[in-house]
């Protein structure tokens, strides 16, 4: 059986996950989703991984979304279940405890963009396009797109992209705040790794707690958000990493964090 998802550990603390169905535009088949689920769980259970990068094979498509060829022979109930499986896998990415970077090597449409939206940060190669194209197929985004895109770029712009179903180029995606960085395609993975190294060089417990504070806080009112932030801050106080950070600062050296 050919693996459709590749996992490599880089620089000790960085996981690079590659969707590798380039012959099928890295579409989210059942087999790929199951492999991706397994890889997510493997990463989550490795305390040495401080940051994860998700990318795709090739330079044309990051992920085309659902595997429409696979879906052709499905009943209505099977289609609903298939979309739910995609949504559950994408939510599992959003819930990974460490920061996750989407390195968009190629275009991301439908479920492919929904996968990228579940990541914490998105770096795009300058030649790509992204879009939630589902309404052109008489359906709607069903794996988090209507919710995550709206929270990311605002109601009006999200409605424009969803209602028209038209993809946009990387430059416009950057202007809207849909992606955080646009780079030359030949430098994409290098730039993603550069960002991941900076993140992984900081206190891993602090980074995880910061992610919780942002993700949970944004879903509630400011008073509750501040309370969540305070609880997350308290989690960093009894750590040896905090003492190491203070000691390294005093000694004018780079800290060596252990995630403890």
C-alpha beads as a LAMMPS data file, in Angstrom:
LAMMPS data file: protein, C-alpha beads

260 atoms
259 bonds

1 atom types
1 bond types

-500.0 500.0 xlo xhi
-500.0 500.0 ylo yhi
-500.0 500.0 zlo zhi

Masses

1 110.0

Atoms # bond

1 1 1 0.000 0.000 0.000
2 1 1 1.352 3.414 -1.024
3 1 1 1.441 6.003 1.760
4 1 1 -0.587 9.112 0.957
5 1 1 0.791 11.101 3.913
6 1 1 4.485 11.478 4.714
7 1 1 5.839 12.472 8.132
8 1 1 9.366 13.720 8.695
9 1 1 10.924 15.137 11.866
10 1 1 13.201 18.095 11.075
11 1 1 15.540 19.969 13.431
12 1 1 14.429 17.562 16.204
13 1 1 11.381 19.589 17.274
14 1 1 9.589 20.234 13.946
15 1 1 7.248 17.819 12.170
16 1 1 6.705 18.191 8.412
17 1 1 3.555 16.490 7.125
18 1 1 3.207 16.155 3.358
19 1 1 0.040 15.184 1.517
20 1 1 1.361 13.061 -1.335
21 1 1 -1.400 12.256 -3.793
22 1 1 -0.109 14.677 -6.409
23 1 1 -1.600 12.517 -9.179
24 1 1 -5.023 13.235 -7.622
25 1 1 -4.369 16.866 -6.631
26 1 1 -3.745 15.712 -3.036
27 1 1 -7.508 15.206 -2.687
28 1 1 -8.897 14.042 0.646
29 1 1 -9.688 10.387 -0.022
30 1 1 -10.768 8.081 2.803
31 1 1 -7.330 6.488 2.827
32 1 1 -5.538 9.836 3.022
33 1 1 -7.817 11.074 5.803
34 1 1 -7.210 7.921 7.836
35 1 1 -3.462 8.234 7.374
36 1 1 -3.615 11.920 8.254
37 1 1 -5.569 11.100 11.422
38 1 1 -2.917 8.556 12.398
39 1 1 -0.097 11.040 11.759
40 1 1 -1.861 13.728 13.808
41 1 1 -2.180 11.355 16.759
42 1 1 1.480 10.319 16.432
43 1 1 2.588 13.965 16.519
44 1 1 0.273 14.813 19.405
45 1 1 1.800 12.031 21.500
46 1 1 5.383 13.141 20.847
47 1 1 6.309 15.753 23.485
48 1 1 9.463 16.647 21.554
49 1 1 7.521 18.157 18.644
50 1 1 7.026 21.876 19.234
51 1 1 5.718 22.935 15.799
52 1 1 4.133 21.192 12.791
53 1 1 4.161 22.127 9.104
54 1 1 1.547 20.744 6.707
55 1 1 2.223 20.958 2.970
56 1 1 1.473 19.113 -0.257
57 1 1 3.498 17.263 -2.868
58 1 1 4.218 19.091 -6.112
59 1 1 3.772 22.785 -6.863
60 1 1 0.335 22.874 -8.481
61 1 1 -2.068 21.922 -5.706
62 1 1 -1.831 21.996 -1.912
63 1 1 -5.118 20.125 -1.638
64 1 1 -8.122 20.071 -3.955
65 1 1 -10.484 19.157 -1.126
66 1 1 -12.843 16.212 -1.252
67 1 1 -12.089 13.371 -3.656
68 1 1 -15.015 13.885 -6.038
69 1 1 -14.179 10.770 -8.049
70 1 1 -14.437 8.681 -4.891
71 1 1 -17.678 10.450 -4.002
72 1 1 -19.325 9.739 -7.372
73 1 1 -20.714 6.343 -6.407
74 1 1 -21.831 7.337 -2.907
75 1 1 -25.387 7.571 -1.638
76 1 1 -26.578 10.850 -0.064
77 1 1 -26.001 9.434 3.408
78 1 1 -22.500 8.284 2.477
79 1 1 -21.681 11.752 1.137
80 1 1 -22.817 13.324 4.411
81 1 1 -20.694 10.853 6.380
82 1 1 -17.697 11.496 4.120
83 1 1 -17.938 15.261 4.644
84 1 1 -18.274 14.722 8.384
85 1 1 -15.092 12.620 8.331
86 1 1 -13.259 15.429 6.545
87 1 1 -14.576 17.925 9.090
88 1 1 -13.508 15.759 12.024
89 1 1 -9.999 15.363 10.621
90 1 1 -9.688 19.099 9.970
91 1 1 -10.915 19.842 13.500
92 1 1 -8.274 17.440 14.812
93 1 1 -5.669 19.619 13.075
94 1 1 -7.157 22.752 14.666
95 1 1 -6.962 21.057 18.065
96 1 1 -3.319 20.017 17.821
97 1 1 -1.658 21.441 20.942
98 1 1 1.347 22.975 19.172
99 1 1 1.323 25.666 16.447
100 1 1 0.572 24.314 12.974
101 1 1 1.769 26.075 9.805
102 1 1 0.151 25.445 6.421
103 1 1 2.775 25.776 3.685
104 1 1 0.607 26.273 0.615
105 1 1 2.748 24.885 -2.184
106 1 1 -0.143 25.034 -4.650
107 1 1 -3.763 26.080 -4.903
108 1 1 -6.204 25.219 -2.121
109 1 1 -9.880 24.883 -2.952
110 1 1 -12.879 23.746 -0.925
111 1 1 -11.822 21.260 1.714
112 1 1 -8.202 22.019 0.903
113 1 1 -8.636 25.607 2.017
114 1 1 -10.692 24.431 4.995
115 1 1 -7.706 22.310 6.021
116 1 1 -5.418 25.341 5.729
117 1 1 -7.870 27.461 7.743
118 1 1 -7.620 24.959 10.602
119 1 1 -3.895 25.666 10.839
120 1 1 -2.616 28.500 13.016
121 1 1 -0.583 30.205 10.291
122 1 1 -0.531 30.062 6.493
123 1 1 2.420 30.750 4.189
124 1 1 1.569 30.768 0.476
125 1 1 3.687 30.414 -2.631
126 1 1 3.117 33.503 -4.765
127 1 1 1.623 31.609 -7.747
128 1 1 -1.263 29.905 -5.940
129 1 1 -4.980 30.557 -5.683
130 1 1 -7.321 29.777 -2.800
131 1 1 -11.083 29.617 -2.561
132 1 1 -14.156 28.044 -1.035
133 1 1 -15.695 26.970 -4.335
134 1 1 -18.514 24.785 -3.031
135 1 1 -21.465 26.993 -4.040
136 1 1 -20.449 26.532 -7.698
137 1 1 -21.236 22.827 -7.117
138 1 1 -24.573 23.668 -5.436
139 1 1 -23.330 22.804 -1.929
140 1 1 -21.715 24.821 0.871
141 1 1 -18.426 24.443 2.758
142 1 1 -19.092 21.615 5.202
143 1 1 -15.775 21.132 6.982
144 1 1 -15.519 24.399 8.908
145 1 1 -15.092 26.901 6.080
146 1 1 -18.110 29.084 6.861
147 1 1 -16.987 29.403 10.476
148 1 1 -13.184 29.590 10.339
149 1 1 -12.983 31.893 7.321
150 1 1 -15.480 34.311 8.881
151 1 1 -13.526 34.447 12.130
152 1 1 -10.305 35.003 10.213
153 1 1 -11.227 37.721 7.686
154 1 1 -14.621 39.049 8.816
155 1 1 -18.231 38.469 7.812
156 1 1 -18.414 40.611 4.670
157 1 1 -15.298 39.296 2.954
158 1 1 -16.069 35.711 3.966
159 1 1 -19.555 36.014 2.468
160 1 1 -18.114 37.454 -0.730
161 1 1 -15.730 34.542 -1.184
162 1 1 -18.306 31.898 -0.228
163 1 1 -21.251 33.349 -2.174
164 1 1 -19.257 33.881 -5.383
165 1 1 -17.259 30.672 -5.074
166 1 1 -14.454 32.421 -6.943
167 1 1 -10.812 31.747 -6.029
168 1 1 -8.464 34.627 -5.265
169 1 1 -4.727 34.968 -5.857
170 1 1 -2.161 34.782 -3.084
171 1 1 -1.608 38.542 -3.018
172 1 1 -5.301 39.261 -2.358
173 1 1 -5.413 36.457 0.206
174 1 1 -2.561 38.209 2.026
175 1 1 -4.330 41.580 1.869
176 1 1 -7.452 40.020 3.397
177 1 1 -5.464 38.342 6.154
178 1 1 -6.309 34.878 4.860
179 1 1 -2.595 34.064 4.619
180 1 1 0.116 35.588 6.793
181 1 1 2.972 35.479 4.300
182 1 1 3.510 35.152 0.532
183 1 1 6.861 33.903 -0.777
184 1 1 8.487 32.676 -3.988
185 1 1 7.526 29.049 -4.580
186 1 1 11.152 27.857 -4.501
187 1 1 11.559 29.339 -1.013
188 1 1 8.252 28.147 0.472
189 1 1 9.440 25.253 2.622
190 1 1 12.574 27.139 3.683
191 1 1 10.453 30.071 4.872
192 1 1 8.013 27.744 6.656
193 1 1 10.916 25.997 8.380
194 1 1 12.470 29.338 9.298
195 1 1 9.225 30.387 11.003
196 1 1 8.847 26.988 12.668
197 1 1 12.398 27.198 14.053
198 1 1 11.689 30.586 15.623
199 1 1 8.521 29.213 17.234
200 1 1 10.247 26.004 18.368
201 1 1 13.019 28.073 19.944
202 1 1 10.585 29.598 22.425
203 1 1 9.217 27.922 25.547
204 1 1 7.070 25.015 24.269
205 1 1 4.697 25.062 27.243
206 1 1 4.271 28.819 26.861
207 1 1 3.552 28.441 23.138
208 1 1 0.929 25.775 23.795
209 1 1 -0.733 27.873 26.493
210 1 1 -0.673 30.939 24.243
211 1 1 -2.483 28.917 21.567
212 1 1 -5.151 27.855 24.082
213 1 1 -5.572 31.442 25.289
214 1 1 -6.030 32.811 21.766
215 1 1 -8.221 29.990 20.418
216 1 1 -10.506 29.777 23.437
217 1 1 -10.536 33.490 24.197
218 1 1 -11.611 34.565 20.706
219 1 1 -14.788 32.537 21.068
220 1 1 -16.059 34.444 24.085
221 1 1 -16.421 37.950 25.578
222 1 1 -13.382 39.975 26.671
223 1 1 -13.884 39.379 30.410
224 1 1 -14.024 35.611 29.957
225 1 1 -11.130 35.788 27.506
226 1 1 -8.991 37.590 30.070
227 1 1 -9.877 34.944 32.656
228 1 1 -8.792 32.227 30.197
229 1 1 -5.556 34.105 29.560
230 1 1 -4.880 34.302 33.307
231 1 1 -5.408 30.570 33.738
232 1 1 -3.084 29.835 30.836
233 1 1 -0.457 32.211 32.246
234 1 1 -0.580 30.411 35.596
235 1 1 0.267 27.135 33.838
236 1 1 3.656 28.546 32.816
237 1 1 4.717 29.690 36.299
238 1 1 5.728 26.378 37.943
239 1 1 7.767 25.210 34.912
240 1 1 11.511 24.695 34.817
241 1 1 11.455 26.344 31.391
242 1 1 10.423 29.645 32.990
243 1 1 13.408 29.500 35.350
244 1 1 15.658 28.590 32.421
245 1 1 14.351 31.591 30.464
246 1 1 15.135 33.967 33.323
247 1 1 18.553 32.402 33.909
248 1 1 19.484 32.528 30.214
249 1 1 18.397 36.169 30.030
250 1 1 20.566 37.016 33.050
251 1 1 23.541 35.096 31.623
252 1 1 23.025 36.590 28.145
253 1 1 22.784 33.217 26.401
254 1 1 20.241 31.325 24.365
255 1 1 17.823 29.368 26.593
256 1 1 17.640 25.590 26.311
257 1 1 13.998 24.720 26.891
258 1 1 12.950 21.176 27.696
259 1 1 9.178 21.504 27.694
260 1 1 9.058 20.927 31.444

Bonds

1 1 1 2
2 1 2 3
3 1 3 4
4 1 4 5
5 1 5 6
6 1 6 7
7 1 7 8
8 1 8 9
9 1 9 10
10 1 10 11
11 1 11 12
12 1 12 13
13 1 13 14
14 1 14 15
15 1 15 16
16 1 16 17
17 1 17 18
18 1 18 19
19 1 19 20
20 1 20 21
21 1 21 22
22 1 22 23
23 1 23 24
24 1 24 25
25 1 25 26
26 1 26 27
27 1 27 28
28 1 28 29
29 1 29 30
30 1 30 31
31 1 31 32
32 1 32 33
33 1 33 34
34 1 34 35
35 1 35 36
36 1 36 37
37 1 37 38
38 1 38 39
39 1 39 40
40 1 40 41
41 1 41 42
42 1 42 43
43 1 43 44
44 1 44 45
45 1 45 46
46 1 46 47
47 1 47 48
48 1 48 49
49 1 49 50
50 1 50 51
51 1 51 52
52 1 52 53
53 1 53 54
54 1 54 55
55 1 55 56
56 1 56 57
57 1 57 58
58 1 58 59
59 1 59 60
60 1 60 61
61 1 61 62
62 1 62 63
63 1 63 64
64 1 64 65
65 1 65 66
66 1 66 67
67 1 67 68
68 1 68 69
69 1 69 70
70 1 70 71
71 1 71 72
72 1 72 73
73 1 73 74
74 1 74 75
75 1 75 76
76 1 76 77
77 1 77 78
78 1 78 79
79 1 79 80
80 1 80 81
81 1 81 82
82 1 82 83
83 1 83 84
84 1 84 85
85 1 85 86
86 1 86 87
87 1 87 88
88 1 88 89
89 1 89 90
90 1 90 91
91 1 91 92
92 1 92 93
93 1 93 94
94 1 94 95
95 1 95 96
96 1 96 97
97 1 97 98
98 1 98 99
99 1 99 100
100 1 100 101
101 1 101 102
102 1 102 103
103 1 103 104
104 1 104 105
105 1 105 106
106 1 106 107
107 1 107 108
108 1 108 109
109 1 109 110
110 1 110 111
111 1 111 112
112 1 112 113
113 1 113 114
114 1 114 115
115 1 115 116
116 1 116 117
117 1 117 118
118 1 118 119
119 1 119 120
120 1 120 121
121 1 121 122
122 1 122 123
123 1 123 124
124 1 124 125
125 1 125 126
126 1 126 127
127 1 127 128
128 1 128 129
129 1 129 130
130 1 130 131
131 1 131 132
132 1 132 133
133 1 133 134
134 1 134 135
135 1 135 136
136 1 136 137
137 1 137 138
138 1 138 139
139 1 139 140
140 1 140 141
141 1 141 142
142 1 142 143
143 1 143 144
144 1 144 145
145 1 145 146
146 1 146 147
147 1 147 148
148 1 148 149
149 1 149 150
150 1 150 151
151 1 151 152
152 1 152 153
153 1 153 154
154 1 154 155
155 1 155 156
156 1 156 157
157 1 157 158
158 1 158 159
159 1 159 160
160 1 160 161
161 1 161 162
162 1 162 163
163 1 163 164
164 1 164 165
165 1 165 166
166 1 166 167
167 1 167 168
168 1 168 169
169 1 169 170
170 1 170 171
171 1 171 172
172 1 172 173
173 1 173 174
174 1 174 175
175 1 175 176
176 1 176 177
177 1 177 178
178 1 178 179
179 1 179 180
180 1 180 181
181 1 181 182
182 1 182 183
183 1 183 184
184 1 184 185
185 1 185 186
186 1 186 187
187 1 187 188
188 1 188 189
189 1 189 190
190 1 190 191
191 1 191 192
192 1 192 193
193 1 193 194
194 1 194 195
195 1 195 196
196 1 196 197
197 1 197 198
198 1 198 199
199 1 199 200
200 1 200 201
201 1 201 202
202 1 202 203
203 1 203 204
204 1 204 205
205 1 205 206
206 1 206 207
207 1 207 208
208 1 208 209
209 1 209 210
210 1 210 211
211 1 211 212
212 1 212 213
213 1 213 214
214 1 214 215
215 1 215 216
216 1 216 217
217 1 217 218
218 1 218 219
219 1 219 220
220 1 220 221
221 1 221 222
222 1 222 223
223 1 223 224
224 1 224 225
225 1 225 226
226 1 226 227
227 1 227 228
228 1 228 229
229 1 229 230
230 1 230 231
231 1 231 232
232 1 232 233
233 1 233 234
234 1 234 235
235 1 235 236
236 1 236 237
237 1 237 238
238 1 238 239
239 1 239 240
240 1 240 241
241 1 241 242
242 1 242 243
243 1 243 244
244 1 244 245
245 1 245 246
246 1 246 247
247 1 247 248
248 1 248 249
249 1 249 250
250 1 250 251
251 1 251 252
252 1 252 253
253 1 253 254
254 1 254 255
255 1 255 256
256 1 256 257
257 1 257 258
258 1 258 259
259 1 259 260
